[in-house]
Amino acid sequence: AAPAPGAPAANHGWSAPVAIPTGEGSFVETYPEGNWFTSRVVFTEQSILEPPTQKAFDPRTGDIEVLRTLGIPGYDPSLYTQDAVWVTARDGVEIPLTVVRRADIHPDGTNPGYLYGYGSYEVSNEPYFSIYRLSLLDRGVVIGWSHIRGGGELGRQWYDDGKLLRKKNTFNDFVDSARWLIDSGWVAPDRLVAEGGSAGGLLIGAAINQAPELFRAVHAAVPFVDALTTILKPELPLTVGEWEEWGNPVASPEVYAYMKEYSPVENVREGVEYPAVLATTSLNDIRVLYVEPTKWVQVLREKTKPNPERPILERIEMVAGHAGKTGRYDAWRERAEEVAWMLDQVGATEVY
């Protein structure tokens, strides 16, 4: 409680929490402070449009000092805009979605779009800054950055509602976010590309099984697409620990049946036209073995309706792990190839 009028101020700190002021669509990371007597909090703020910027905030005065920022030559953030919107999922839950675009882009139903998601392990899908996304924005692409259940964006319950026997909420939220981008006019019905990696690759596989008509193309990186087969093998180094996230199908028939209903390899739809697929993996990946996307690609090629304009491709790096190639320039080349493929698929290769 605040001290009575005229009483001396307490010297042990503030009596009420003070929020760090941030811009819309950004997030902060705070740092441990070794000086117990400082009055300032040092933190880094960034968003999809704001490069990482280290700041110092004084809760007593409200003053913020910019200490340093990542300089991007020629970058003008005023050319772009971002909104935090809420998408109503099919079960009535409001799902946060960050929507980013050039300021002169309008929801006229013609724009290419890009939707990214993860939604597992209570990982918050923070809208961090990355230079490559400027390549998308400068080509007129509307970016959707999803915050679906299974992540940690809205607390522990948000995570619990997207794991174990509620895992399908994660996939439904992503599909409903994709549908919102199209129905709201921000993205053309045939120009949406989606991307996710690892557990986010499982998300991509489940999403295109559920609603292949929503996506023109997808990139699934090191995708966990043969989930049931892997989680049934306790001899693998990571499986037993993963039972906390997915459940134990070895011991529980209910978990087995539930996972079988969403595991991408088991649910590819016969004779249905799918989006173009790029699956990328690495020979030395011990988290998601390369055999998973290889099996998935083969099943997709065998079962789905073929369309030469929507190829189903796989790239296996022979000397790389779960995070792809090491080395700055090799990593850049790898990412440039993936981004170029996605832009080509949605007809957005020219700078807007």
The 8 nearest C-alpha neighbors of each residue, nearest first, counted from 0:
[[1, 14, 2, 15, 3, 13, 9, 8],
 [0, 2, 3, 14, 15, 8, 4, 13],
 [3, 1, 6, 0, 4, 8, 7, 9],
 [2, 4, 6, 5, 1, 7, 0, 8],
 [5, 3, 6, 2, 7, 1, 8, 0],
 [4, 6, 3, 7, 2, 8, 1, 9],
 [5, 7, 3, 4, 2, 8, 9, 1],
 [8, 6, 9, 5, 2, 3, 4, 10],
 [9, 7, 10, 6, 2, 1, 5, 11],
 [8, 10, 11, 7, 12, 2, 13, 14],
 [11, 9, 12, 8, 13, 7, 14, 36],
 [10, 12, 9, 13, 14, 8, 36, 35],
 [13, 11, 10, 14, 9, 15, 38, 8],
 [14, 12, 15, 11, 16, 9, 10, 17],
 [13, 15, 0, 12, 1, 16, 9, 11],
 [16, 14, 13, 17, 0, 1, 12, 18],
 [17, 15, 18, 14, 13, 58, 19, 12],
 [16, 18, 58, 15, 19, 13, 59, 20],
 [19, 17, 20, 16, 58, 21, 61, 15],
 [18, 20, 21, 17, 56, 58, 27, 40],
 [21, 19, 18, 22, 56, 61, 63, 17],
 [22, 20, 19, 25, 23, 26, 44, 27],
 [21, 23, 25, 24, 20, 26, 46, 44],
 [24, 22, 25, 21, 83, 82, 81, 46],
 [23, 25, 46, 83, 22, 82, 97, 26],
 [26, 24, 46, 45, 23, 22, 44, 21],
 [25, 27, 44, 45, 46, 125, 24, 28],
 [28, 26, 44, 43, 42, 29, 45, 25],
 [27, 29, 43, 42, 44, 30, 26, 41],
 [30, 28, 42, 41, 27, 43, 31, 40],
 [29, 31, 42, 41, 32, 28, 40, 43],
 [32, 30, 33, 29, 41, 40, 34, 42],
 [31, 33, 34, 30, 35, 40, 41, 37],
 [34, 32, 35, 31, 37, 36, 30, 40],
 [33, 35, 36, 32, 37, 31, 38, 39],
 [36, 34, 37, 33, 32, 38, 31, 39],
 [37, 35, 34, 38, 33, 39, 32, 12],
 [38, 36, 39, 34, 35, 40, 32, 33],
 [37, 39, 57, 36, 40, 58, 59, 56],
 [40, 38, 57, 56, 37, 55, 41, 58],
 [39, 41, 56, 55, 57, 42, 38, 29],
 [42, 40, 55, 54, 29, 30, 56, 39],
 [43, 41, 29, 28, 54, 53, 30, 55],
 [42, 44, 53, 28, 52, 27, 54, 51],
 [45, 43, 27, 52, 26, 51, 53, 42],
 [44, 46, 51, 49, 25, 50, 26, 127],
 [47, 45, 25, 127, 49, 126, 48, 128],
 [46, 48, 128, 127, 126, 49, 129, 45],
 [47, 49, 46, 128, 76, 50, 79, 45],
 [48, 50, 46, 45, 47, 128, 51, 76],
 [51, 49, 128, 45, 69, 52, 48, 46],
 [52, 50, 45, 44, 69, 68, 43, 49],
 [53, 51, 68, 44, 43, 67, 50, 45],
 [52, 54, 43, 67, 66, 42, 68, 65],
 [53, 55, 65, 66, 42, 64, 41, 43],
 [54, 56, 41, 64, 40, 63, 39, 42],
 [55, 57, 63, 40, 39, 62, 58, 41],
 [56, 58, 39, 62, 61, 59, 60, 38],
 [59, 57, 61, 60, 56, 17, 39, 38],
 [60, 58, 57, 61, 38, 62, 13, 39],
 [59, 61, 62, 58, 57, 56, 63, 38],
 [60, 62, 58, 57, 59, 63, 56, 20],
 [61, 63, 60, 57, 56, 64, 58, 59],
 [64, 62, 56, 55, 57, 61, 54, 65],
 [65, 63, 55, 54, 66, 56, 62, 53],
 [66, 64, 54, 67, 53, 55, 63, 52],
 [65, 67, 54, 53, 64, 55, 68, 52],
 [68, 66, 53, 65, 52, 69, 54, 51],
 [69, 67, 52, 51, 70, 53, 50, 66],
 [68, 70, 50, 51, 71, 52, 67, 53],
 [69, 71, 68, 72, 50, 74, 67, 51],
 [70, 72, 74, 73, 69, 50, 130, 75],
 [73, 71, 74, 70, 75, 69, 130, 76],
 [74, 72, 71, 75, 70, 76, 78, 133],
 [73, 75, 71, 72, 76, 70, 78, 133],
 [74, 76, 77, 78, 73, 79, 71, 72],
 [77, 75, 78, 79, 48, 74, 49, 80],
 [76, 78, 79, 75, 80, 102, 101, 74],
 [79, 77, 76, 102, 101, 75, 80, 103],
 [80, 78, 101, 102, 77, 76, 100, 81],
 [79, 81, 102, 100, 99, 101, 82, 78],
 [82, 80, 99, 98, 100, 97, 24, 83],
 [83, 81, 98, 97, 84, 99, 24, 80],
 [82, 84, 97, 96, 24, 98, 95, 81],
 [85, 83, 96, 95, 82, 97, 86, 98],
 [86, 84, 95, 94, 93, 96, 87, 83],
 [85, 87, 94, 93, 88, 176, 95, 84],
 [86, 88, 93, 91, 92, 94, 85, 89],
 [89, 87, 91, 92, 90, 175, 172, 86],
 [88, 90, 91, 87, 175, 92, 171, 172],
 [91, 89, 88, 92, 87, 168, 93, 171],
 [90, 92, 88, 89, 87, 93, 94, 86],
 [93, 91, 88, 90, 87, 94, 89, 86],
 [92, 94, 87, 86, 85, 88, 91, 95],
 [93, 95, 86, 85, 87, 147, 92, 96],
 [96, 94, 85, 146, 84, 86, 93, 145],
 [95, 97, 145, 84, 144, 146, 83, 85],
 [96, 98, 83, 144, 143, 82, 84, 145],
 [99, 97, 143, 82, 81, 142, 96, 83],
 [100, 98, 81, 142, 80, 141, 82, 97],
 [101, 99, 141, 80, 79, 136, 102, 142],
 [100, 102, 79, 103, 104, 78, 136, 80],
 [101, 103, 79, 80, 78, 104, 100, 77],
 [102, 104, 101, 105, 78, 79, 100, 139],
 [105, 103, 101, 102, 100, 106, 139, 110],
 [104, 106, 107, 103, 185, 102, 184, 110],
 [107, 105, 185, 184, 108, 183, 104, 186],
 [106, 108, 184, 105, 109, 185, 110, 186],
 [107, 109, 184, 187, 186, 106, 185, 110],
 [110, 108, 187, 107, 186, 111, 185, 184],
 [109, 111, 186, 187, 108, 112, 185, 140],
 [112, 110, 190, 140, 186, 191, 345, 187],
 [113, 111, 191, 141, 140, 186, 142, 190],
 [112, 114, 142, 192, 193, 191, 143, 141],
 [115, 113, 143, 193, 144, 142, 192, 194],
 [114, 116, 194, 144, 193, 195, 145, 143],
 [117, 115, 145, 195, 199, 118, 144, 114],
 [116, 118, 199, 119, 195, 198, 124, 202],
 [119, 117, 150, 149, 147, 148, 169, 116],
 [118, 120, 149, 150, 121, 117, 122, 198],
 [119, 121, 122, 150, 149, 244, 118, 158],
 [122, 120, 150, 151, 158, 119, 149, 123],
 [123, 121, 150, 151, 120, 119, 124, 118],
 [122, 124, 151, 152, 150, 125, 121, 146],
 [125, 123, 146, 122, 126, 117, 150, 152],
 [124, 126, 123, 127, 26, 152, 46, 146],
 [127, 125, 46, 47, 124, 128, 25, 144],
 [128, 126, 46, 47, 125, 45, 129, 25],
 [127, 129, 47, 46, 50, 48, 45, 49],
 [130, 128, 131, 132, 127, 47, 133, 50],
 [129, 131, 132, 133, 128, 134, 71, 50],
 [132, 130, 133, 134, 129, 135, 335, 338],
 [131, 133, 135, 134, 130, 129, 136, 47],
 [132, 134, 136, 135, 131, 130, 137, 129],
 [135, 133, 132, 137, 131, 136, 138, 130],
 [136, 134, 132, 140, 133, 138, 137, 139],
 [135, 137, 133, 140, 139, 138, 134, 100],
 [136, 138, 134, 139, 350, 351, 135, 133],
 [139, 137, 350, 351, 136, 135, 140, 347],
 [138, 140, 136, 351, 137, 141, 101, 110],
 [139, 141, 111, 112, 136, 135, 138, 142],
 [140, 142, 112, 100, 99, 113, 111, 139],
 [143, 141, 113, 99, 98, 112, 114, 140],
 [142, 144, 114, 98, 97, 113, 145, 115],
 [145, 143, 97, 115, 96, 114, 142, 98],
 [144, 146, 96, 116, 147, 143, 115, 97],
 [147, 145, 95, 96, 124, 152, 94, 144],
 [146, 148, 118, 172, 145, 169, 94, 150],
 [149, 147, 161, 169, 157, 150, 118, 158],
 [161, 148, 150, 158, 118, 119, 162, 121],
 [151, 149, 121, 118, 122, 119, 158, 123],
 [150, 152, 121, 123, 122, 154, 158, 153],
 [151, 153, 123, 154, 150, 146, 124, 157],
 [154, 152, 157, 151, 155, 156, 150, 158],
 [153, 155, 151, 157, 156, 152, 158, 121],
 [154, 156, 158, 157, 159, 151, 153, 121],
 [155, 157, 159, 158, 154, 160, 153, 151],
 [158, 156, 148, 160, 155, 154, 153, 159],
 [157, 159, 149, 150, 121, 155, 156, 161],
 [158, 160, 156, 161, 162, 157, 155, 149],
 [159, 161, 157, 158, 165, 156, 162, 148],
 [149, 162, 160, 166, 148, 165, 169, 158],
 [161, 163, 166, 165, 159, 149, 244, 160],
 [162, 164, 245, 246, 165, 166, 244, 161],
 [165, 163, 166, 162, 257, 254, 246, 167],
 [166, 164, 161, 162, 163, 167, 160, 168],
 [165, 167, 162, 161, 168, 163, 164, 169],
 [166, 168, 169, 170, 165, 171, 161, 261],
 [169, 167, 171, 166, 161, 170, 165, 172],
 [170, 168, 148, 167, 161, 172, 171, 166],
 [169, 171, 173, 167, 172, 168, 206, 202],
 [170, 172, 168, 174, 173, 169, 175, 167],
 [173, 171, 175, 169, 170, 174, 147, 88],
 [172, 174, 176, 170, 175, 171, 177, 169],
 [173, 175, 177, 171, 176, 172, 206, 178],
 [174, 176, 178, 172, 177, 173, 88, 171],
 [177, 175, 179, 173, 174, 178, 172, 86],
 [178, 176, 174, 180, 179, 175, 173, 181],
 [177, 179, 175, 181, 176, 180, 182, 174],
 [180, 178, 176, 182, 181, 177, 183, 175],
 [181, 179, 177, 183, 185, 178, 186, 182],
 [180, 182, 186, 178, 184, 179, 183, 188],
 [181, 183, 179, 184, 180, 178, 185, 186],
 [182, 184, 180, 181, 185, 179, 106, 186],
 [185, 183, 108, 106, 181, 107, 182, 186],
 [184, 186, 106, 180, 183, 108, 181, 110],
 [187, 185, 110, 181, 112, 184, 108, 111],
 [186, 188, 109, 108, 190, 110, 189, 181],
 [189, 187, 181, 190, 186, 213, 191, 108],
 [188, 190, 187, 215, 191, 214, 213, 345],
 [191, 189, 111, 345, 187, 215, 188, 112],
 [190, 192, 112, 214, 215, 113, 111, 189],
 [193, 191, 216, 113, 217, 215, 214, 112],
 [194, 192, 114, 217, 113, 115, 218, 216],
 [193, 195, 218, 115, 217, 219, 114, 203],
 [196, 194, 199, 200, 219, 116, 115, 117],
 [195, 197, 220, 199, 200, 219, 222, 221],
 [196, 198, 222, 200, 221, 199, 223, 220],
 [199, 197, 201, 200, 223, 196, 202, 117],
 [200, 198, 117, 195, 196, 202, 197, 201],
 [199, 201, 222, 196, 219, 195, 197, 203],
 [200, 202, 223, 224, 198, 204, 199, 203],
 [201, 203, 199, 200, 205, 204, 170, 206],
 [204, 202, 200, 206, 201, 205, 195, 207],
 [205, 203, 201, 263, 206, 202, 207, 200],
 [204, 206, 208, 263, 202, 203, 207, 201],
 [207, 205, 203, 209, 208, 204, 170, 202],
 [206, 208, 211, 210, 209, 204, 205, 203],
 [209, 207, 205, 206, 267, 210, 211, 204],
 [208, 210, 206, 207, 205, 211, 174, 170],
 [209, 211, 207, 212, 208, 213, 206, 174],
 [212, 210, 207, 273, 213, 214, 208, 274],
 [211, 213, 210, 214, 273, 274, 215, 272],
 [214, 212, 211, 210, 188, 178, 215, 177],
 [215, 213, 191, 216, 274, 212, 192, 211],
 [214, 216, 274, 191, 189, 190, 192, 275],
 [217, 215, 275, 274, 192, 214, 276, 344],
 [218, 216, 193, 276, 192, 194, 275, 277],
 [217, 219, 277, 194, 278, 276, 220, 193],
 [220, 218, 200, 278, 195, 222, 196, 194],
 [219, 221, 196, 279, 222, 278, 200, 197],
 [222, 220, 280, 197, 279, 196, 287, 321],
 [223, 221, 200, 197, 220, 224, 219, 201],
 [222, 224, 201, 197, 198, 200, 226, 225],
 [223, 225, 201, 263, 222, 226, 291, 264],
 [226, 224, 291, 264, 228, 227, 223, 262],
 [225, 227, 229, 224, 228, 262, 223, 230],
 [226, 228, 230, 229, 225, 258, 231, 262],
 [227, 229, 231, 226, 230, 225, 232, 262],
 [230, 228, 226, 231, 227, 232, 225, 238],
 [229, 231, 227, 232, 238, 228, 226, 233],
 [230, 232, 228, 229, 249, 227, 248, 233],
 [233, 231, 234, 230, 229, 235, 238, 228],
 [234, 232, 238, 235, 239, 231, 230, 236],
 [233, 235, 232, 236, 238, 239, 237, 231],
 [234, 236, 233, 238, 237, 232, 229, 239],
 [237, 235, 238, 234, 233, 239, 285, 286],
 [238, 236, 235, 240, 239, 241, 286, 233],
 [237, 239, 241, 233, 230, 240, 235, 236],
 [240, 238, 241, 242, 233, 237, 236, 230],
 [239, 241, 242, 238, 237, 243, 244, 236],
 [240, 242, 238, 243, 239, 244, 237, 245],
 [243, 241, 246, 247, 245, 244, 239, 240],
 [242, 244, 241, 246, 245, 240, 163, 247],
 [245, 243, 242, 241, 163, 162, 246, 120],
 [246, 244, 163, 242, 243, 162, 241, 247],
 [245, 247, 242, 163, 243, 254, 244, 248],
 [246, 248, 242, 249, 250, 251, 254, 245],
 [249, 247, 255, 254, 251, 250, 231, 252],
 [250, 248, 247, 231, 251, 255, 252, 230],
 [251, 249, 248, 247, 252, 254, 255, 246],
 [250, 252, 248, 253, 254, 249, 247, 255],
 [253, 251, 255, 254, 256, 248, 250, 249],
 [252, 254, 256, 251, 255, 257, 248, 164],
 [255, 253, 248, 257, 251, 252, 256, 246],
 [254, 256, 248, 252, 258, 253, 257, 259],
 [255, 257, 259, 253, 254, 258, 252, 260],
 [258, 256, 254, 260, 259, 255, 253, 164],
 [259, 257, 260, 255, 261, 256, 262, 254],
 [258, 260, 256, 257, 262, 261, 255, 227],
 [259, 261, 257, 258, 262, 256, 266, 265],
 [260, 262, 258, 259, 263, 205, 266, 257],
 [261, 263, 259, 226, 265, 258, 264, 225],
 [264, 262, 204, 205, 224, 266, 265, 261],
 [265, 263, 295, 225, 266, 262, 267, 224],
 [266, 264, 263, 262, 267, 259, 261, 260],
 [265, 267, 263, 264, 268, 208, 262, 261],
 [268, 266, 208, 264, 265, 263, 269, 299],
 [269, 267, 271, 266, 303, 270, 208, 302],
 [268, 270, 302, 303, 271, 267, 304, 301],
 [269, 271, 304, 303, 302, 268, 272, 305],
 [272, 270, 304, 303, 269, 268, 273, 302],
 [273, 271, 304, 303, 270, 305, 274, 211],
 [274, 272, 211, 271, 303, 275, 212, 207],
 [275, 273, 216, 215, 214, 309, 276, 211],
 [274, 276, 309, 216, 310, 311, 217, 215],
 [277, 275, 311, 217, 216, 312, 218, 274],
 [276, 278, 218, 312, 313, 311, 219, 217],
 [279, 277, 313, 219, 220, 218, 312, 276],
 [280, 278, 314, 220, 313, 221, 315, 277],
 [279, 281, 221, 315, 289, 220, 316, 314],
 [282, 280, 316, 315, 319, 320, 284, 283],
 [281, 283, 317, 284, 289, 316, 315, 319],
 [284, 282, 320, 281, 319, 285, 318, 317],
 [283, 285, 320, 321, 281, 288, 286, 282],
 [286, 284, 288, 287, 283, 321, 320, 236],
 [287, 285, 284, 288, 321, 237, 197, 236],
 [286, 288, 285, 284, 223, 221, 289, 222],
 [289, 287, 290, 284, 285, 291, 286, 282],
 [290, 288, 291, 280, 282, 292, 281, 293],
 [289, 291, 293, 288, 292, 294, 287, 295],
 [290, 292, 294, 225, 289, 293, 288, 224],
 [293, 291, 295, 294, 290, 296, 289, 222],
 [294, 292, 290, 296, 291, 295, 297, 289],
 [293, 295, 297, 291, 292, 296, 290, 298],
 [296, 294, 292, 298, 264, 297, 293, 299],
 [297, 295, 299, 293, 298, 294, 292, 300],
 [296, 298, 300, 294, 295, 299, 301, 293],
 [297, 299, 301, 295, 300, 296, 302, 294],
 [300, 298, 296, 297, 302, 301, 303, 295],
 [301, 299, 297, 298, 302, 303, 296, 311],
 [300, 302, 298, 299, 297, 303, 304, 269],
 [301, 303, 269, 299, 300, 270, 298, 268],
 [304, 302, 270, 271, 269, 299, 272, 300],
 [303, 305, 270, 272, 271, 306, 302, 273],
 [306, 304, 303, 307, 272, 300, 309, 310],
 [305, 307, 309, 308, 304, 310, 272, 273],
 [308, 306, 309, 310, 305, 311, 275, 304],
 [309, 307, 306, 310, 275, 344, 305, 274],
 [308, 310, 275, 306, 307, 274, 311, 276],
 [311, 309, 275, 307, 308, 312, 276, 306],
 [312, 310, 276, 275, 277, 309, 296, 300],
 [313, 311, 277, 276, 310, 278, 314, 296],
 [312, 314, 278, 279, 277, 315, 296, 311],
 [313, 315, 279, 280, 278, 316, 312, 277],
 [316, 314, 280, 281, 279, 317, 282, 313],
 [315, 317, 281, 318, 319, 282, 280, 314],
 [316, 318, 282, 281, 315, 319, 283, 320],
 [319, 317, 316, 282, 283, 281, 320, 324],
 [320, 318, 324, 323, 281, 283, 316, 317],
 [319, 321, 284, 283, 323, 281, 322, 282],
 [320, 322, 284, 323, 286, 221, 281, 285],
 [323, 321, 320, 324, 319, 325, 284, 221],
 [324, 322, 319, 320, 321, 325, 281, 330],
 [323, 325, 319, 330, 329, 326, 322, 320],
 [326, 324, 330, 329, 323, 327, 319, 322],
 [325, 327, 329, 328, 330, 324, 331, 323],
 [326, 328, 330, 329, 331, 325, 324, 332],
 [327, 329, 331, 330, 326, 332, 325, 333],
 [330, 328, 332, 331, 326, 327, 324, 333],
 [329, 331, 333, 327, 324, 328, 332, 326],
 [330, 332, 328, 334, 329, 333, 335, 327],
 [333, 331, 335, 329, 334, 330, 328, 336],
 [332, 334, 330, 336, 331, 335, 329, 337],
 [333, 335, 337, 331, 336, 332, 330, 338],
 [336, 334, 332, 338, 337, 333, 339, 331],
 [335, 337, 339, 333, 334, 338, 340, 332],
 [338, 336, 334, 340, 335, 339, 341, 333],
 [337, 339, 341, 335, 340, 336, 342, 334],
 [340, 338, 342, 336, 337, 341, 335, 343],
 [341, 339, 343, 337, 338, 342, 336, 344],
 [340, 342, 338, 344, 343, 339, 337, 345],
 [343, 341, 347, 339, 345, 344, 340, 348],
 [344, 342, 346, 340, 341, 345, 348, 347],
 [343, 345, 341, 342, 346, 340, 216, 215],
 [346, 344, 190, 342, 343, 347, 111, 341],
 [347, 345, 343, 344, 348, 342, 111, 190],
 [348, 346, 342, 349, 345, 138, 343, 111],
 [347, 349, 342, 343, 346, 350, 138, 339],
 [350, 348, 347, 138, 351, 346, 137, 139],
 [351, 349, 138, 137, 348, 139, 347, 134],
 [350, 138, 139, 137, 349, 136, 347, 348]]
